[in-house]
Amino acid sequence: MKVLFNADDFGLTKGVTDGILHSHTHGVVQSTTLMMNGLATEYAVEKAKMFPSLHIGIHLVLTYGKPLSEHVPTLVNEQGVFRYTNAFLQMEPPNIGEVEKEWRAQLDAFLATGLPLHHIDSHHHVHGWDVFKELIVKLSNEYQVPVRYTDSIKNYPDILLTDSLWLEFYEDGANEDLFSRLKKLESNSVEIMTHPAIVDLDLRSVSSYQDKREDELHILCNMEIPEWVEMMK
């Protein structure tokens, strides 16, 4: 089985960024995805260029912070912050044209950093919303990068980063028993979604998932890879 460990939220805060880098240099994390509107995006870009062995994708955002685009009124609240939350599936679908404008702005801002774009995923898994299926397929083809697996695009295997996605390395599911559970998967390739970090004050101000990120960091830096696992490049 091919396995890819990806760390989400690169650039959210400096502590998150440093934790992800540590999980790469001292652990099993091979890739991460950058938030273009994070509190430490510029810091993350600077650090990423120092570690070319870490693959950098983009963490498309619609549920955190402010957009990069101007004039996307249906996407924001009175404070100019994205009005969508991690409970987006219970909300009214957004204007697709405005989402495309904003996500293209985020993708173009990523490319302007000079970093090679490894793949596309999203904060709170919002790219898996069914209403975005056609948009995600279009962006994947135009920017010529694969996309994190979601059920909405499972019938487009040519654009998928892996055959499956493991979401259970989170909270109490983030433990050393990972590989015994993975072995039961009927899949040729799987991405493990992770959230390692060094918890800082900024993280405590913007995320409800806090101390467990440091537990993830410890586990990812002390994990032994079984012989039957092929780590993806």
KOLMARKOL-353506 format. One record per residue (C-alpha): x, y, z; residue number from 1. Coordinates in Angstrom, 2 decimals. Example, Ala and Ser with C-alpha at 12.3 -4.5 7.8 and 13.67 -1.06 7.14 Angstrom:
2
[[12.30; -4.50; 7.80]; 1],
[[13.67; -1.06; 7.14]; 2],
END
This chain:
233
[[0.00; 0.00; 0.00]; 1],
[[1.22; 3.48; -0.88]; 2],
[[0.83; 5.97; 1.99]; 3],
[[1.09; 9.76; 2.02]; 4],
[[1.16; 11.69; 5.29]; 5],
[[-0.08; 15.23; 4.66]; 6],
[[-0.15; 17.98; 7.29]; 7],
[[-2.97; 20.50; 6.93]; 8],
[[-2.96; 24.20; 7.90]; 9],
[[0.60; 25.19; 6.88]; 10],
[[0.81; 28.94; 7.47]; 11],
[[-2.15; 29.13; 9.84]; 12],
[[0.23; 30.22; 12.63]; 13],
[[3.98; 30.12; 13.18]; 14],
[[3.59; 27.33; 15.72]; 15],
[[1.58; 25.23; 13.29]; 16],
[[4.15; 25.87; 10.59]; 17],
[[7.09; 24.96; 12.82]; 18],
[[5.33; 21.82; 14.01]; 19],
[[4.70; 20.68; 10.46]; 20],
[[8.32; 21.30; 9.50]; 21],
[[9.47; 19.29; 12.52]; 22],
[[7.11; 16.45; 11.60]; 23],
[[8.80; 16.39; 8.19]; 24],
[[12.45; 16.69; 9.22]; 25],
[[12.10; 14.37; 12.23]; 26],
[[9.04; 12.34; 11.28]; 27],
[[6.96; 10.78; 8.53]; 28],
[[5.16; 13.77; 7.02]; 29],
[[5.95; 14.08; 3.31]; 30],
[[3.65; 16.92; 2.26]; 31],
[[1.66; 19.82; 3.60]; 32],
[[-0.92; 22.28; 2.31]; 33],
[[-0.57; 26.03; 2.57]; 34],
[[-3.32; 28.44; 3.60]; 35],
[[-2.93; 31.62; 1.58]; 36],
[[-4.79; 33.73; 4.16]; 37],
[[-3.20; 32.34; 7.32]; 38],
[[-1.64; 34.37; 10.12]; 39],
[[1.82; 33.10; 9.10]; 40],
[[1.53; 32.54; 5.34]; 41],
[[4.62; 34.60; 4.46]; 42],
[[6.61; 32.88; 7.21]; 43],
[[5.51; 29.48; 5.89]; 44],
[[6.55; 30.35; 2.33]; 45],
[[9.97; 31.47; 3.54]; 46],
[[10.42; 28.27; 5.54]; 47],
[[9.13; 26.04; 2.73]; 48],
[[11.85; 27.28; 0.42]; 49],
[[14.42; 26.05; 2.96]; 50],
[[13.03; 22.49; 2.88]; 51],
[[12.53; 21.50; -0.78]; 52],
[[12.01; 17.85; 0.22]; 53],
[[8.65; 18.84; 1.74]; 54],
[[5.97; 18.87; -0.96]; 55],
[[3.69; 21.90; -0.72]; 56],
[[0.08; 21.89; -1.87]; 57],
[[-2.65; 24.46; -1.38]; 58],
[[-5.28; 24.37; 1.37]; 59],
[[-8.15; 26.18; -0.34]; 60],
[[-10.09; 28.28; 2.15]; 61],
[[-13.75; 29.25; 2.34]; 62],
[[-14.41; 28.80; 6.07]; 63],
[[-11.68; 30.83; 7.79]; 64],
[[-10.43; 34.41; 7.75]; 65],
[[-10.76; 36.92; 4.93]; 66],
[[-10.78; 36.31; 1.18]; 67],
[[-7.94; 37.42; -1.07]; 68],
[[-10.42; 38.74; -3.64]; 69],
[[-12.38; 41.94; -3.53]; 70],
[[-16.06; 42.04; -4.46]; 71],
[[-17.16; 38.57; -3.34]; 72],
[[-20.12; 39.84; -1.31]; 73],
[[-22.01; 36.55; -1.00]; 74],
[[-19.02; 34.83; 0.59]; 75],
[[-18.47; 37.21; 3.52]; 76],
[[-20.27; 38.66; 6.52]; 77],
[[-20.49; 42.28; 7.69]; 78],
[[-16.88; 42.13; 8.95]; 79],
[[-15.56; 41.00; 5.58]; 80],
[[-14.77; 37.53; 6.95]; 81],
[[-15.87; 34.32; 5.22]; 82],
[[-19.38; 33.59; 6.44]; 83],
[[-19.09; 29.87; 5.89]; 84],
[[-18.09; 27.61; 8.77]; 85],
[[-17.16; 23.97; 9.29]; 86],
[[-20.94; 23.35; 9.32]; 87],
[[-21.16; 24.52; 5.70]; 88],
[[-23.21; 21.50; 4.61]; 89],
[[-26.17; 22.91; 6.58]; 90],
[[-25.78; 26.31; 4.93]; 91],
[[-27.13; 27.63; 1.66]; 92],
[[-24.70; 26.91; -1.20]; 93],
[[-22.56; 29.89; -2.22]; 94],
[[-22.32; 31.71; -5.50]; 95],
[[-20.12; 29.38; -7.55]; 96],
[[-18.75; 32.22; -9.66]; 97],
[[-17.50; 34.04; -6.57]; 98],
[[-15.98; 30.85; -5.16]; 99],
[[-14.15; 30.26; -8.43]; 100],
[[-12.87; 33.84; -8.41]; 101],
[[-11.59; 33.49; -4.85]; 102],
[[-10.04; 30.06; -5.25]; 103],
[[-8.29; 31.15; -8.43]; 104],
[[-6.93; 34.13; -6.50]; 105],
[[-5.60; 31.75; -3.82]; 106],
[[-4.08; 29.42; -6.42]; 107],
[[-2.45; 32.29; -8.30]; 108],
[[-1.10; 33.74; -5.05]; 109],
[[0.43; 30.34; -4.32]; 110],
[[2.08; 30.14; -7.74]; 111],
[[3.41; 33.69; -7.30]; 112],
[[5.51; 32.41; -4.37]; 113],
[[7.55; 30.31; -6.78]; 114],
[[6.81; 27.11; -4.87]; 115],
[[5.90; 24.05; -6.97]; 116],
[[2.23; 23.21; -6.47]; 117],
[[1.93; 19.59; -5.36]; 118],
[[-1.83; 19.14; -4.96]; 119],
[[-5.12; 20.75; -3.97]; 120],
[[-7.13; 20.16; -0.82]; 121],
[[-9.16; 22.45; 1.45]; 122],
[[-9.80; 23.71; 4.95]; 123],
[[-12.62; 21.76; 6.62]; 124],
[[-12.75; 19.58; 3.48]; 125],
[[-14.99; 22.14; 1.80]; 126],
[[-13.83; 21.16; -1.69]; 127],
[[-15.78; 17.94; -1.19]; 128],
[[-19.10; 19.80; -1.15]; 129],
[[-21.08; 18.37; -4.07]; 130],
[[-21.86; 21.83; -5.44]; 131],
[[-18.13; 22.31; -6.13]; 132],
[[-17.56; 19.09; -8.07]; 133],
[[-17.39; 20.63; -11.53]; 134],
[[-15.29; 23.55; -10.29]; 135],
[[-12.75; 21.29; -8.58]; 136],
[[-12.40; 19.11; -11.67]; 137],
[[-11.88; 22.21; -13.78]; 138],
[[-9.26; 23.70; -11.44]; 139],
[[-7.40; 20.40; -11.21]; 140],
[[-7.21; 20.13; -14.98]; 141],
[[-6.28; 23.77; -15.56]; 142],
[[-3.59; 23.91; -12.87]; 143],
[[-2.50; 20.36; -13.72]; 144],
[[-2.33; 19.05; -10.15]; 145],
[[-4.16; 16.23; -8.36]; 146],
[[-6.81; 16.74; -5.71]; 147],
[[-7.37; 15.17; -2.29]; 148],
[[-9.86; 12.32; -2.48]; 149],
[[-13.50; 13.14; -1.76]; 150],
[[-16.61; 11.11; -2.51]; 151],
[[-17.84; 13.87; -4.81]; 152],
[[-15.00; 13.28; -7.29]; 153],
[[-14.40; 9.56; -6.79]; 154],
[[-15.51; 8.96; -10.38]; 155],
[[-12.61; 11.09; -11.63]; 156],
[[-9.66; 8.84; -10.71]; 157],
[[-7.30; 10.65; -13.09]; 158],
[[-7.29; 13.74; -10.85]; 159],
[[-7.19; 12.03; -7.45]; 160],
[[-4.06; 12.31; -5.30]; 161],
[[-4.75; 8.88; -3.76]; 162],
[[-7.44; 6.20; -3.98]; 163],
[[-8.68; 6.95; -0.47]; 164],
[[-8.41; 9.39; 2.42]; 165],
[[-7.91; 8.51; 6.09]; 166],
[[-9.67; 11.05; 8.28]; 167],
[[-9.41; 9.18; 11.58]; 168],
[[-5.91; 10.36; 12.58]; 169],
[[-7.60; 13.10; 14.59]; 170],
[[-8.41; 13.63; 18.27]; 171],
[[-8.50; 10.18; 19.97]; 172],
[[-7.94; 8.49; 16.61]; 173],
[[-4.45; 9.95; 16.40]; 174],
[[-2.50; 7.09; 17.96]; 175],
[[0.21; 4.52; 17.30]; 176],
[[-2.34; 1.93; 16.17]; 177],
[[-2.65; 3.56; 12.76]; 178],
[[-1.02; 0.90; 10.59]; 179],
[[-2.96; -2.04; 12.01]; 180],
[[-6.10; -0.23; 10.95]; 181],
[[-4.73; 0.82; 7.57]; 182],
[[-3.86; -2.79; 6.76]; 183],
[[-7.57; -3.59; 6.65]; 184],
[[-8.19; -1.01; 3.92]; 185],
[[-8.95; -2.28; 0.44]; 186],
[[-7.01; 0.47; -1.28]; 187],
[[-3.83; 0.80; -3.30]; 188],
[[-3.02; 4.26; -1.97]; 189],
[[-4.18; 6.35; 0.96]; 190],
[[-3.56; 9.87; 2.24]; 191],
[[-3.39; 10.31; 6.01]; 192],
[[-4.72; 13.74; 6.97]; 193],
[[-2.77; 15.09; 9.96]; 194],
[[-2.57; 18.32; 12.00]; 195],
[[0.76; 18.49; 13.86]; 196],
[[1.72; 21.76; 15.53]; 197],
[[3.56; 23.50; 18.30]; 198],
[[0.67; 25.19; 20.07]; 199],
[[1.04; 28.96; 20.26]; 200],
[[-1.26; 31.78; 21.37]; 201],
[[-2.36; 32.48; 17.80]; 202],
[[-3.54; 28.90; 17.39]; 203],
[[-5.53; 29.12; 20.60]; 204],
[[-7.25; 32.21; 19.21]; 205],
[[-8.28; 30.71; 15.86]; 206],
[[-8.81; 26.96; 16.32]; 207],
[[-10.67; 24.68; 18.68]; 208],
[[-8.25; 21.85; 17.84]; 209],
[[-5.25; 22.73; 19.97]; 210],
[[-3.30; 20.52; 22.41]; 211],
[[-4.03; 17.33; 20.49]; 212],
[[-1.94; 18.76; 17.64]; 213],
[[1.14; 18.41; 19.82]; 214],
[[0.19; 14.80; 20.52]; 215],
[[0.00; 14.25; 16.76]; 216],
[[3.44; 15.82; 16.36]; 217],
[[4.94; 13.44; 18.91]; 218],
[[3.34; 10.39; 17.30]; 219],
[[4.38; 11.37; 13.78]; 220],
[[7.97; 11.85; 14.92]; 221],
[[8.13; 8.46; 16.64]; 222],
[[6.30; 6.30; 14.13]; 223],
[[7.83; 3.13; 12.67]; 224],
[[6.85; 2.37; 9.09]; 225],
[[5.99; -1.32; 8.42]; 226],
[[7.71; -3.08; 5.55]; 227],
[[4.44; -3.48; 3.63]; 228],
[[4.03; 0.31; 3.41]; 229],
[[5.46; 2.24; 0.46]; 230],
[[5.83; 5.89; 1.36]; 231],
[[4.67; 8.07; -1.54]; 232],
[[7.13; 10.51; -3.04]; 233],
END
